[in-house]
Amino acid sequence: MGVLSCMKYLMFIFNVLVFAGGTCLATMGVWVAVDPAGFQGIVAARAVLSAGAWLLLAVGIALSLLGFLGCCGALRRSRPLLLLFFILVSLVFLMQLIGAVLFLVHWKQRNYGGDEGAEVFSTTWNTLMVMGCFSTFGRTLQRYISLPGTCSLAVLGIEIFAMFFAFCLYYNFD
């Protein structure tokens, strides 16, 4: 019973962090949508800024709801909530895999110039990796692998663990 209790609280802590991160993203999305003048120096094209604000807001709300669902499912020992959490995380995982495959298929068309690339795609991608990962390991690993986005591998690993924990808790809760 000790391992199950540990998994329950780890899932709770993980989902509290997901909820907090989603809330921060949603707040930043609202801030960019309401006061875009402060972000025009970062993003050159205003259409990109507007789309990014709404994307931040949508992803933030989705992550907040997913984190809340995982917390409630783990603490209340609710099998339906855990099953819904597992299904939603699985769908997000599949969408990311499909996106990664599409990205790799069209990789040569993007002209990624690496960390020192000056074109718009390279600088945007590098900024997203630095801002989205915060991981020294991810940035170091990115230097040794020819594909950008090794932070995405960390996210996929976390999602696999979340699905595993949800499945184990679902299976063991009455």
C-alpha positions in Angstrom: 0.0 0.0 0.0 3.0 2.3 0.5 3.9 2.4 -3.2 0.3 3.2 -4.1 0.2 6.0 -1.6 3.5 7.4 -2.9 2.2 7.3 -6.4 -1.0 9.1 -5.4 0.8 12.0 -3.7 3.4 12.2 -6.6 0.6 12.5 -9.0 -1.1 15.1 -6.9 2.2 17.2 -6.6 2.8 16.8 -10.4 -0.7 18.0 -11.2 -0.5 20.9 -8.8 2.6 22.0 -10.8 0.7 21.5 -14.1 -2.2 23.5 -12.7 0.1 26.3 -11.6 1.9 26.3 -14.9 -1.4 26.4 -16.8 -2.6 29.2 -14.7 0.6 31.2 -15.4 0.3 30.6 -19.1 -3.3 31.6 -19.2 -2.5 34.8 -17.2 0.4 35.6 -19.6 -2.0 35.0 -22.5 -4.5 37.5 -21.1 -1.7 40.0 -20.4 -0.4 39.8 -24.0 -4.0 40.0 -25.4 -4.8 43.1 -23.2 -1.4 44.9 -23.4 0.3 43.8 -26.6 2.5 47.0 -26.7 4.8 45.5 -24.1 5.6 42.5 -26.2 6.0 44.1 -29.7 9.8 44.3 -29.1 9.9 40.5 -28.6 7.7 39.5 -31.5 8.0 41.5 -34.7 4.7 40.6 -36.4 1.5 41.8 -34.7 -0.5 38.9 -36.2 1.9 36.4 -34.6 1.6 38.3 -31.3 -2.2 38.1 -31.4 -2.3 34.4 -32.3 0.3 33.7 -29.6 -1.7 35.4 -27.0 -4.8 33.3 -27.8 -2.7 30.2 -28.0 -1.2 30.8 -24.6 -4.6 31.4 -23.2 -6.1 28.2 -24.6 -3.1 26.0 -23.7 -3.1 27.6 -20.2 -6.7 26.9 -19.6 -6.4 23.3 -20.9 -3.4 22.6 -18.7 -5.1 24.1 -15.7 -8.2 21.9 -16.2 -6.0 18.8 -16.8 -4.0 19.5 -13.7 -7.2 20.1 -11.6 -8.7 16.8 -13.0 -5.5 14.9 -12.1 -5.4 16.4 -8.6 -9.0 15.6 -7.9 -8.8 12.1 -9.3 -5.7 11.2 -7.2 -6.9 12.7 -3.9 -10.5 11.6 -4.1 -9.5 8.1 -5.4 -12.0 8.6 -8.2 -11.7 6.0 -11.0 -13.8 8.0 -13.5 -11.7 11.1 -13.0 -8.5 9.1 -13.3 -9.8 7.4 -16.5 -10.8 10.8 -18.0 -7.3 12.2 -17.0 -5.6 9.2 -18.7 -7.7 9.6 -21.9 -7.0 13.3 -22.1 -3.3 12.9 -21.5 -3.2 10.1 -24.0 -4.9 12.4 -26.6 -2.4 15.1 -25.9 0.5 12.6 -26.2 -0.9 11.3 -29.6 -1.3 14.9 -30.9 2.3 15.7 -30.0 3.5 12.5 -31.7 1.6 13.4 -34.8 3.0 16.9 -34.7 6.5 15.6 -34.3 6.2 13.2 -37.2 4.8 16.0 -39.4 7.6 18.3 -38.2 10.2 15.7 -39.1 8.6 15.0 -42.5 8.8 18.7 -43.4 12.1 19.3 -41.5 14.2 20.2 -44.6 11.7 22.9 -45.6 12.2 24.8 -42.4 15.9 25.6 -42.8 16.8 25.4 -39.1 20.2 27.1 -38.7 21.0 25.9 -35.2 21.7 28.0 -32.1 23.5 30.6 -34.1 20.9 30.8 -36.9 19.8 34.3 -37.7 16.7 33.6 -39.8 13.2 34.0 -38.3 12.5 30.3 -37.9 15.7 29.5 -36.1 15.5 32.4 -33.7 11.9 31.8 -32.9 12.5 28.1 -32.3 15.5 28.8 -30.1 13.6 31.3 -28.1 10.7 28.8 -27.6 13.2 26.1 -26.5 14.9 28.4 -24.0 11.6 29.9 -22.6 9.7 26.6 -22.7 12.3 24.2 -21.3 14.3 26.0 -18.6 16.5 22.9 -18.6 20.2 23.1 -18.9 20.2 19.4 -19.7 17.7 20.0 -22.6 19.8 22.8 -24.1 23.0 20.8 -23.7 21.5 17.7 -25.3 20.1 19.9 -28.1 23.7 20.9 -29.1 24.7 17.3 -29.6 21.6 16.2 -31.5 20.9 17.5 -35.0 17.2 18.0 -34.4 16.0 20.9 -32.3 13.5 20.5 -29.5 15.0 17.9 -27.1 12.9 19.6 -24.5 9.9 18.0 -26.2 11.4 14.6 -25.3 11.3 15.5 -21.6 7.7 16.5 -21.9 6.8 13.3 -23.7 8.6 11.4 -20.9 6.6 13.2 -18.2 3.4 12.5 -20.1 4.2 8.8 -20.2 4.8 8.7 -16.5 1.5 10.6 -15.9 -0.4 8.1 -18.0 1.4 5.2 -16.1 0.6 6.7 -12.7 -3.1 7.3 -13.7 -3.4 3.8 -15.0 -1.9 2.2 -11.9 -4.1 4.3 -9.6 -7.2 3.6 -11.7 -6.5 -0.1 -11.6 -5.8 -0.2 -7.8 -8.5 2.1 -6.5 -11.9 0.5 -5.6 
